[in-house]
Amino acid sequence: MKLQLALDGSLQDGLAILDLVADKIDILEIGTPLLFQEGIRAASALHAQFPDLTLLADLKIVDAGQAEASIAFEAGCDYVTVLGFASDATVEGALQASRDFGSTIMVDMLQVPDLLSRTRELTTLGCQLFCVHTAYDLHTSGATPFAELSQLRHALPHAALAVAGGIGPHNLSHVLPLQPEIVVVGGAITQAVDPRQAAIAIREQIDS
């Protein structure tokens, strides 16, 4: 099980956080707000300082799949996200780019109305990694991705799943028994009083 850290602030703030926690994470997510602020050049800057970290660009691709995914892969990213409700043509384009670069597509199932049906369709297209994701704007309402993660895990026991949305030490116990391949954590580390101790606590829960 891998720990993915989502960076959504400035590049400078992200680099400062990584100085404290890089040895505790597996995948570094260049979050969508960070990409809007800094552009894909952030990938090059992060890779230069932390060359051993796997990079994911959270582009949330919904059109021009091959072109947009290629931009991230050319910049050194290992993963890129595509929205699950994108057209099949867009998904197929992103998949082609992933094959061209030997990289990976993570399908973000954010706001997909029929989760199981669409996951099966995307599997048929060739997608292999799916992220169950509760939107940031819904966190204050108490929404979580746990029910959807459970639904997919029980229906597709061998699927490679990731989970994102308000996850931290307080609720990891809901996630770990469902064995996602990737656990995505953002503010529970980046906004913690002591980011390193928060990362250590989460890493220990995952590893145990």
C-alpha positions as CSV (number, residue, x, y, z in Angstrom):
1,M,0.0,0.0,0.0
2,K,1.5,3.3,-1.1
3,L,1.1,6.8,0.5
4,Q,0.5,9.6,-1.9
5,L,0.9,13.2,-0.7
6,A,-1.1,15.9,-2.4
7,L,0.5,19.3,-2.6
8,D,-2.0,22.0,-3.3
9,G,-0.3,25.2,-2.1
10,S,2.6,27.1,-3.6
11,L,5.7,25.3,-5.0
12,Q,7.8,27.0,-2.3
13,D,5.5,25.7,0.5
14,G,5.5,22.3,-1.1
15,L,9.3,22.1,-1.2
16,A,9.4,23.0,2.5
17,I,6.9,20.3,3.4
18,L,8.8,17.7,1.3
19,D,12.1,18.5,3.1
20,L,10.3,17.2,6.2
21,V,8.3,14.2,4.9
22,A,9.8,13.0,1.6
23,D,11.2,9.8,3.1
24,K,7.7,8.8,4.4
25,I,5.8,9.0,1.1
26,D,5.8,7.0,-2.1
27,I,4.0,9.2,-4.6
28,L,4.1,13.0,-4.8
29,E,0.9,14.5,-6.2
30,I,1.2,17.8,-7.9
31,G,-2.3,19.0,-7.0
32,T,-4.6,20.8,-9.5
33,P,-4.3,24.2,-7.7
34,L,-0.5,23.9,-7.7
35,L,-0.6,23.1,-11.4
36,F,-2.8,26.1,-12.1
37,Q,-0.5,28.3,-10.1
38,E,2.9,27.1,-11.3
39,G,2.2,25.1,-14.5
40,I,3.7,21.7,-15.4
41,R,7.2,23.2,-14.9
42,A,6.5,22.4,-11.2
43,A,7.2,18.7,-12.1
44,S,10.7,19.5,-13.2
45,A,11.4,21.5,-10.1
46,L,10.1,18.8,-7.8
47,H,11.9,16.0,-9.6
48,A,15.2,18.0,-9.5
49,Q,15.1,18.2,-5.7
50,F,13.4,14.8,-5.0
51,P,14.5,12.5,-7.8
52,D,13.5,9.3,-6.0
53,L,9.9,10.3,-5.6
54,T,7.2,9.0,-8.1
55,L,5.3,12.0,-9.5
56,L,1.6,12.3,-10.3
57,A,0.1,15.3,-12.1
58,D,-3.5,15.8,-11.0
59,L,-4.5,17.3,-14.4
60,K,-8.1,15.9,-14.1
61,I,-8.1,15.5,-17.9
62,V,-11.5,15.7,-19.5
63,D,-10.6,16.5,-23.1
64,A,-7.6,16.2,-25.5
65,G,-6.5,13.1,-23.6
66,Q,-3.4,12.2,-25.5
67,A,-2.1,15.7,-25.9
68,E,-2.6,16.7,-22.2
69,A,-1.3,13.4,-20.8
70,S,1.7,13.7,-23.0
71,I,2.6,17.1,-21.6
72,A,2.8,15.7,-18.1
73,F,4.7,12.5,-19.1
74,E,7.2,14.6,-21.1
75,A,7.8,16.7,-17.9
76,G,8.7,13.6,-16.0
77,C,5.5,12.5,-14.3
78,D,4.8,8.8,-13.8
79,Y,1.1,9.2,-13.3
80,V,-1.6,11.5,-14.6
81,T,-5.3,11.7,-13.7
82,V,-8.2,11.5,-16.1
83,L,-11.8,12.1,-15.0
84,G,-13.9,9.0,-15.1
85,F,-16.8,10.9,-16.8
86,A,-14.6,12.0,-19.7
87,S,-15.5,10.5,-23.1
88,D,-14.2,7.2,-24.1
89,A,-12.2,8.9,-26.8
90,T,-10.5,11.1,-24.3
91,V,-9.7,8.2,-22.0
92,E,-8.3,6.2,-25.0
93,G,-6.1,9.1,-26.0
94,A,-4.7,9.4,-22.5
95,L,-4.1,5.6,-22.4
96,Q,-2.2,5.8,-25.7
97,A,0.0,8.5,-24.2
98,S,0.6,6.3,-21.2
99,R,1.7,3.5,-23.4
100,D,3.9,5.8,-25.5
101,F,5.8,6.9,-22.3
102,G,5.6,3.7,-20.3
103,S,3.6,5.6,-17.6
104,T,0.2,5.2,-15.9
105,I,-3.3,6.7,-16.0
106,M,-5.2,7.0,-12.7
107,V,-8.9,7.5,-13.4
108,D,-10.4,9.9,-10.9
109,M,-14.0,8.7,-10.3
110,L,-15.0,12.1,-8.8
111,Q,-18.7,12.8,-9.4
112,V,-19.3,9.7,-11.5
113,P,-23.0,8.9,-11.1
114,D,-22.9,5.1,-11.7
115,L,-19.6,4.2,-10.1
116,L,-19.6,0.4,-10.7
117,S,-20.9,0.5,-14.2
118,R,-18.4,3.2,-15.4
119,T,-15.5,1.4,-13.7
120,R,-16.4,-1.7,-15.6
121,E,-16.6,0.2,-18.9
122,L,-13.2,1.9,-18.2
123,T,-11.7,-1.5,-17.4
124,T,-12.8,-2.7,-20.8
125,L,-11.1,0.3,-22.4
126,G,-7.8,-0.7,-20.7
127,C,-7.8,1.4,-17.5
128,Q,-6.3,-0.4,-14.5
129,L,-6.1,2.1,-11.6
130,F,-9.2,3.9,-10.2
131,C,-9.4,6.6,-7.5
132,V,-12.5,6.9,-5.4
133,H,-12.6,10.5,-4.5
134,T,-14.8,12.8,-2.4
135,A,-14.6,16.4,-3.6
136,Y,-12.8,19.0,-1.5
137,D,-15.8,21.2,-1.5
138,L,-17.9,18.5,0.2
139,H,-15.5,17.8,3.1
140,T,-17.3,20.3,5.4
141,S,-20.6,18.4,4.9
142,G,-19.0,15.3,6.3
143,A,-18.9,13.4,3.0
144,T,-16.3,10.6,2.7
145,P,-15.2,8.2,0.0
146,F,-15.5,5.1,2.3
147,A,-18.8,3.7,1.0
148,E,-17.8,4.0,-2.6
149,L,-14.4,2.4,-1.8
150,S,-16.2,-0.5,-0.1
151,Q,-18.6,-0.8,-3.1
152,L,-15.8,-1.1,-5.6
153,R,-13.7,-3.4,-3.5
154,H,-16.5,-5.9,-2.9
155,A,-17.7,-5.8,-6.5
156,L,-14.2,-5.8,-8.0
157,P,-12.0,-7.6,-5.5
158,H,-8.8,-7.6,-7.6
159,A,-9.1,-4.0,-8.9
160,A,-6.2,-1.5,-8.2
161,L,-7.9,1.2,-6.2
162,A,-6.8,4.5,-4.7
163,V,-8.8,6.6,-2.3
164,A,-8.8,10.3,-1.7
165,G,-10.8,12.9,0.2
166,G,-10.3,14.1,3.8
167,I,-8.2,11.1,4.8
168,G,-5.9,11.3,7.9
169,P,-4.9,9.4,11.0
170,H,-8.5,9.8,12.5
171,N,-10.2,7.8,9.8
172,L,-7.6,5.5,8.2
173,S,-9.2,2.6,10.1
174,H,-12.1,2.8,7.6
175,V,-9.7,2.6,4.7
176,L,-7.1,0.1,5.5
177,P,-9.2,-3.1,5.7
178,L,-10.4,-2.4,2.1
179,Q,-6.8,-2.7,0.9
180,P,-6.5,0.2,-1.6
181,E,-3.3,0.2,-3.5
182,I,-2.8,4.0,-2.9
183,V,-4.0,6.2,0.0
184,V,-4.0,9.9,-0.9
185,V,-3.4,12.3,2.0
186,G,-3.3,16.1,1.7
187,G,-4.1,18.5,4.5
188,A,-3.7,16.0,7.2
189,I,0.0,16.3,6.5
190,T,0.5,19.6,4.8
191,Q,-1.6,21.6,7.2
192,A,-0.6,19.8,10.4
193,V,1.2,21.6,13.2
194,D,4.0,19.1,12.8
195,P,3.9,17.7,9.3
196,R,6.6,15.1,9.9
197,Q,4.9,13.6,12.9
198,A,1.7,13.5,11.0
199,A,3.4,11.7,8.1
200,I,5.1,9.3,10.5
201,A,1.7,8.5,12.1
202,I,0.0,7.8,8.8
203,R,3.0,5.8,7.5
204,E,3.0,3.6,10.6
205,Q,-0.7,2.9,10.3
206,I,-0.3,1.9,6.7
207,D,2.7,-0.3,7.2
208,S,1.1,-2.1,10.2
